[in-house]
Amino acid sequence: MDFKPSAAEALHLKSISTLSDKRWLRYAPAYILTNENLHKSMEFMPAKRDKVLTVAASGDHPLFCKLYGAKHVTTFDITCNAKIITDIKIAAIQEGFDIQQYRNLLNNLHKSTNVLNVPGMDNIAGHLPINVQKYLADAADSKLRLNLFSSGQEIEEKTEKYTINAKEYEQLRNVIKEPFDFIWSDAVDLKLTESYDFIHLSNIADYMSWQNFGNILSHLIQHTNIGGRIFADQQNTFNASELFIQVPNKLNNWELLQSGAINVLQRTR
């Protein structure tokens, strides 16, 4: 999907946004750091992991997928800033930042209203896609500051299990060669043309209705390869496990590998 973020649109939506106007979600702030234990969820990737689909989120989801052996990773997210932070992380890795420089960059980006002024960004800005560079420049020029990464948490020792450690970071420098494909879409409106070996939904089910998540699941099972898996966890109130349990009861080519806080479906044939 063509990706053309517009700082002008983002600023317009910021100025007129109301609780009933959900268009602002297209530019909602992205997490700077995941609050999920991705080391744990990556254990559920199948042996065949040629093609993976994952939420972009803080950019950590696709990075972990590559770290754990995914060959090709496609990301999706409702907010364009999820791609922006992903591209920034990739650029820092490719530019040769060591692990401490990388963490310092992320901490400085946290809650910044002018990303281009953050120490270290001058080293990597030229490595970002042209449309991302323009978006950041236009946002920086505006008098109305945009909080691109104002949610999430700073990197501290207590969050070590959620972030990439020094050894893993070195491994990433050898496997990250180019930006990930990105589909700019709400999961409800996600239109897929390919099938995948692993689909990582994070905890998106916590933030939508039962019916919407059921529709999403119905769409995704049509785009899962034989032996492929769909993964979702739940951290809040929505009981995704009940929908996952229903799938093998309706379709005899699926089995439930785990349900509860972590939910995993596998296509058997």
Secondary structure by P-SEA (a helix, b strand, c coil): cbbbbbaaaaaaaaacccccccccccccccccccccccccccccccccccbbbbccccaaaaaaaaaacccbbbbbcccaaaaaaaaaaaaaaaacccaaaaaaaaaaaccccccccccccccccccccaaaaaaaaaaaaccccccccccccccccccccccccaaaaaaaaacccccccccccccccccccccccbbbbccccccccaaaaaaaaaaaaaacccccbbbbbbcccccaaaaaaacccccccccccccccbbbbbbcc
